[in-house]
Amino acid sequence: MALNVDWKGFNHRQILVVGDLMLDRYLWGDVKRISPEAPVPVFQVRNRSEARGGAGNVVSNLVGLGARVDVIGVRGADESGRRLSALMKHPNIQDLSIECPERPTITKTRIVASGQQLLRLDEEQIQPVGSEIIHEVIRHIGQKAEEVDGIVLSDYGKGMLHAHGLCRSAIQIARKRGIPILVDPKGRDWERYRGATCITPNIREIEVFDGSPVETNDQLGSAMQRIVRKLDLTWLLVTRGASGMCLMSEDGIPLFIPTEARQVYDVSGAGDTVIATLSLAVASQIDFPDAARLANLAAGVVVGKVGTQPIHRFELENVWRTQGAGLNGYSHRKVFAPAAALTQADAWRANQETIVFTNGCFDLLHPGHIHLLHQAKDLGQRLVVGINADVSVKRLKGPARPFLNERDRAAILASLDCVDLVVPFDEDTPEQLIRLLKPDVLVKGSDYRLDQVIGREIVESYGGKVKLAEVLEGYSTTRIARKVQQCGPTGPRDHPE
């Protein structure tokens, strides 16, 4: 992958998302017994969380990648609607959602034990929205089309995009404006998506719409050709689960993209990640084949997380660069941004796993670091390592440091079996990260006194423990750097021979 992605350029892109908004609720806990009242498991709730769902998850993915997002959808005049509205309050989100008292906010509650979803509770009324709301939505789309770099139609089949003329109006507006419009389709009636820049169905949706079985690559290619021509599409991207993706343009030549997932925990929300990444990449002037590869990598990251979680730019940048460097994306499922790390930590905590935290620059990893990390892992089930980002290391160590950038340092740490999660942070100290993750155990080397350990008071305030690990004498980054500097092209200066 030789493409040079302008990651910071994502910050200057604005995407409009239109679709079915939902509230995702999670109950995290465990099951240890059967109820005496009936032969059903007793679920002990340990934690609760909420997130933007449906089209809102597309918004979360775009925000995680750094984009500015306008969102149009419908929510009820109820408590779930108020919670969803609160979740939309973000510096990069302009919430244009419309309150509709006639229908409840679509709410999905997932019950998760030991990393596995046991049950999902859906609260919804599936029905088309009224004509007044349709006109208001189309008016918003027309206004926002003058400002945005792309439009996403996120169809979950809940009635928002099934309203007569809404999709067609949005596509006409986008084409007239000359901006890409991408659709995540639902149902059998795809005629309303005619003329879109791209639609992103999964393999089963292709079979249902085309009416033919798709069991071979040749069958898939033929079905895609028929759909591209029938719907006057510029591109068609089919997600194929463990088989990756297939992209086709108007020329009818399929491009097969193999999967990049290393370990799959939860596939929910992967389609949202795909269309969010694809739309932002295309809006950033990345050509469709490379944008599809980028979306494929993003999907590989999110399916390695527990629960529906969005992609974050650091995670995607890391796996893109390490794949390009020939590291096979080894570290992408372990390197998380702080917000994503919190969701993963909550899942571990709900499973009653002890979370251990340590931190440092870890510049030029040496046996002393490895010795400390193994001791830390022995104190619990999960080890989270916070690493100072490059800007932080420069402030602490001087302009010549770090010797290895944060991406490389994170990749090396993530390659260790004893490390479960690597979380870069920009601040000079890990206090903010410790407050966020609330680890059960905080570990530093025995070259510190307990009263010198940053974050000790935070951890002890909620009943956590602080431990000092034995230091392996004779190793330090400074000592290694000094030794390297003493060496010339033929060896150490004090041994010229």
N, C-alpha and C positions, 0 to 999 in steps of 0.2 A: 504493500500500500504506500505508494510514493506521494499520494496527495498531501499537500501541506494545508491543513485546515486552520483557518483564522478563528481560533476559539474565542478570542476576545470580541471578534466581530459579531458573535451571537448576541452580545449585549445591545447591539444597535438595531436588532431586528424586532419587528412588532407583528404578532400573529393574532388574527381574529378566530376564536373558537365558537362555533354554534352547535348546540346539541342538547342531549338529554342529561341534565344535571342530577346528581344523586348525592346522598350523604352515606358514606361508608363508616360503619361502626365495627369495632373489634372488641371482643371479650377474650382476654388471654388468661389461661389457667391450666388446670390439670384434672385428670380423672383417676381416682384411686379406688373407687368402690362402686357397687351397684346399689341403687335405691331399694330400701325395704318396701316401698310403696308400689313399685312396679319394676319389671326387669329392664330398667334403663340405667345408663351410667349417670353418676352424680358429678356434675362439673363444678369445680371450685374456682370461682372467679378470683384472679390475682391482680389483674390490671385491666384498664379500659383505655381505648384510644379512638379518635375520630379522624377522618380524612375526606378530602374532596373525592367524590366518586363519579363514575360515568364520564361524561365530557369534562367534568372537573378534574379527573385524573390526567387527561390530556393537558389541561392547564398546568397541573403540578409538574408534569414532565417538561413542558416548555419553560416554566419558571426555573426548574432545576438546571436546565441547560443555559440559563442566563437571559432568555428572551423576555420582552414585554408582551403582555397578553391582554386582549379585550375578550370578554366572555359574555355570550348571550344564551340564556336558557330560561326555564320556568321553575319556580319553587313555590311551595305552598305557604299559606299564612299560618304556619304552625311552629312548634318548638324546633323541629328538625330543620325547617326553613331558616329559622333564626340562627341555628348552629352553622348551617351551610353558609349563610351570609357572613357570619363571623370568620369562617375559615377562608373566605375570599378576600379578606382584608390583608393586603400585601402590597408593598411598594411597587411591584411590577405587574399588578393585576388591576384592571379597571372592570368592575363588576357591573354589567348592564342587564343582569338577570331580572326577570319580571315576576312579581308576586301574583299568584293565581289562587284566590280563595276557594275555587271550585274543586281543586284537586290537591291531595296531600303531597308533601315533598317525598320523592322516591327515596326510601331508606333501606339499606341492606346491612344486616347485622351478622357478622361472622363469628362463630365460636371456635376458638383455636386452642388445642391442647397438644403439648409436646411437638410443636411445629406442624401439626396436622389439623386441617379444617374438619371439624366434626359436623357442623350444621350451619346453614345460612337461612336467616329469617328475612323475608322480603315484605316490605310495606309499600304498596303502589296501586294506582289505578291507571291502567293503560287505556288512553283515549286521546284522540287528536285535540290539539289546542284550538280555541275559538278564533274566529276570523279577525277580531280586534287585535288579538295578540299576534297573529300572523302579520298583519299590516305593520304593527309596531316593530316586530323583529326585522322585516324587510327594510323598513325605514332606517333602523340602526345599521344594518349591513351596508346599505347605500352610503350612509354617512362615513362609516369606518373604512370602507373600501378605498377612500381617498387618502387614508393615513397608513394602512397596514401593508406589509410585504407579502402576506399570504393569508389564505383562509382555510380552516379545517371544519368540515361537517362531521360531527361525531354522532352517528346514528346508533342508538341502543334499542331501537324499536319500541320506545315508550310513548310515541305520539308526537313528539316535538317536530321531527323532520318528515313525518308522514302527512303533515298538513298540506292541503292542495296548493301547489305552486310555489312553496317556500324554497325547496332545493333548486328548482329551475330558475327562480328569480335570483338566488344567490350565485348560481353558476353564470348566468347572463351578466350579472354585475361584475363578477371577477374577470370574465373574458373581455368585457368592454374596458375594464381598468387595466388589463394586461398583467394580472397577478395570478400566481398559481392557486388553484383550489383543489384540495385533496379530501377524499371521502372515505370514512370507515363505514362500510355498508351494513345493512341488516334487512332481513326478510327476502321475499321473492321478487318484489317489484323494484327493479333497478332502473327502470326507464326514467325515473325522476333524477337520476345521476347523469343523464346523457350530457356529454360535452365537458365533463369534469377533466381536470388535468390528470388526475390519477385516482383510482380507488384501490383499497387495500383489504380485500376479503381473505378469509382463510380457505383452506382446501375444501372443507365441507360446504362452505357457502358457494364455492364455485360449482360443486357438483349439483347442489340444489337449484341454482339459477340456470345452469346450462342444461340440466336434465340428463346428463350422461355421467357414467362412472369415471373417475380419474384414478387409475391404479398404476399408470406408467408415466414416465416423463413425456413420451410422445402424446399420450392422451391429454396430459395437462397442457402441453404446448398448443394442441389443436383447439382445446376449449378456450384458452386464453385468446387465441387469434379470433375466434368467433365473437368473443365478448368485446374485444377492442374495437372491432369493426361495427358491431351492432350498436354499441353505445357511443361511438365517436370519441373514444378516449385517446389521450396522448400517451399515457402510460398505464399499465396494470401491474400491481405488485401483489403476489399471492404469498401469504405466510403459510408454511408447511410444517409447523411444529419442529420435531426432531430432525426433519429433512432440510431445514433452513427456509429459503425463500426462492421465488422465481419472478423475475422482472421481464416485462415485454413492452416494447414501444410500438408505434404504428407500423414499423417495418416487419413485425411478426416474428422476430428472432428472439427466442427465450434466453435469458441470462440466469443460470442456476447459481445461487449463492448458498454455500453449505452453512449449517448451523455453527454458532460459536459458543453455545452454552457449555460450561464445564460441569456444572452440578445444578440440577433442577429441584428447587424447593416448592415453587408456586408459580404457575403460568398466568394467573389472573392479572389482568392489566398490561400484559405484554403487547397486545395490539395497540393500546393507547400510547405506549412508549414508541412503537414503530412509527405511527403516523405523526406523532409530535416531532421525533427526530428527523424523519424524512421531510416534513414540511419546513422545519427550520433550516435544514441543510440546503434544500432547494431555494428557499427565500434568500439564502446567503450566497447564491450563485454557484453552488456546487452542482455538478451535472448529476443526472438521475442515477446512473449506475453506482457512482461513488456515494451518493446520498443513501441509496438502498443498502450498500455495504455498511455504512455508518449506522443505519437503523437496525441492521441485523446484529451488529456488535452490541448496541444498546439493549436490544431484547435479550441477548445472552447474559447481560449483567443483571437485569431485573428479575429474571426467572431464578436466579441464584439467591434471592432474598425471600424471607418469610413474609407472607401477606402481600397485598398490593402496594408496591412502593415505586416511586418515580425514579428516573435516572437523574444523576447529577453530573454536571459538566466535568468535574475532576475525575469521576469514575470513567466516563467515556473517553476523555483525553488520555487517561492512563492506559486503558486497554487498546486504544487505537495506536498509540505510540509503541507499546510493548509488542503488539502484533507485528508492527512494521519493522521492529528491531529483531524479529525472529524469536521472541520469547514466548510465542504461542498464547499470549493473553493470560499467562500463568497467574498473575496477581489480581486480575480485575475483580474476582468475586470476594476478595478480602479487603480491598482499599475502598473505604466509604467516606463520604462527606459527613460532617457531624449530625445533620438532621437524619440521614439514612441510618447512621450508626445507632442513633437513639431507638429507632424502631426495631432494629435487630437486637439491641440490648434488652428492650422490653420483652421481646419474644423469648430470649434466653432466661430472663428473670421469671417470666410466667411459668417456665418449665423447671423452676427452682434450681437453676444452674448458677453457681457462684461466679461472679464477674470480677476479674482481677485487672487492674490498670497500672501501667507504668508509662513513663514518657522520657523523651530526650531528643537530641538532634540525630543520633545514630549516623554520624558522618564517618565513613570508612569503618564499616562494621568489623569488629574484631572479637577474639575469643572471650574477652571480658564482657562484652555485650551479650554474647550467646549464653554465657554462664548465668548472668542475671536473669535473662528471659526464661531459661529453663526453671530456675528457682521460682520465678513468679508464677509460671504455669502450674507448678506443683501445689500452689495455694488455692486452686479453684478449677472449674471446668472450662472457663473461657478466658483467654488473655487478650485484652485490648491494648494496643500500643499507640500512644499519641506521639506524633513526630512534629517538631517545629518546621513550619514551611520555610522556604528559602528566605523570604523577607525577614522572618523572625530570626533565623540563624545569622544573617548579616548584621542585624542589630546587636545580637548577643556576642558574636565571635569576631566581627569585623568584616570589611568589604571583600576580603579574599576567601571567605567561607560562604557556603559549604563547598567541600571538594566535589561532592555528588549532589545533583539537584534533587528536589523533593520527590519527583516521579521515580527516579532511580532508587533512592533510599527506601521509598515505600515498596517498590517491587522486590527489593532484596529482603526486606523484613517479611513481606507477605509470602515469600518462598519457604519460610521456616515452618515446620510442622507444629511447633509449639505456639505459634501466633495465629489467633483466630480473626483478628480485625486490626487494620491499620487506619488511623484517623489523623490526617494532617490538620494543623491549626496555625493560624496566622499570628496569634498573640504571643507575647514573650513568655508567658507562663501558661500552664494547662488548667488554671483555675476555672475558667469558663467552661471548658470541656468536661471537667470533673463535675461541676454543678449540673451539667446537662445529662451526663451518663449515669451519675450516682453509682460508681462501682462499689462492690462489697469489700474489696481489699485494694489498697493503694500501696505500691511497692517502689522503693528507691534503694540505691546501694548503701552499704554500711559506711561509706565515706561521708554520709550525711548523719547528723543527729536528728532524732525525731522532731525536735522543735524547729528544724530547718527544712523539713519536707513541705513543699508548697502543696496546698490542698488538704493537709492533715486535719485542720479544724472543720473543713467542709465534710469530709468523709466521716469523722467521728460524730458530727452533729446529728446524723441519721442512723448511728449505730454501726457504721462500718469500721474496718480495722486498717491500721497502717503498719507495714512490716518493712524491715531493713534486710536486704539480701546480702549475702557474703560477696565481697568484691574479690575478683581474681587479680592478684597483684601483678604488676609489670606490663599492663596493657592500657593504652590510652590513644585516642586519635591524634592528640598533639605530639606524642612520642613517635607514632608512625610517620606523621607528616615531617617531623624534624629529621628522621632517619632518611626519608626519601630525598629531602632537600640536600642532605650531605652526600648523596650519591651522584656521581657524574656518569657519563656514558659508559665508563669501563668499570664502575663499582664504587664503593665507599672511598671517600677522599683519604681516609687514614690507612687504606690498603690499596694503593694505586696499582699494585701488581695484579 
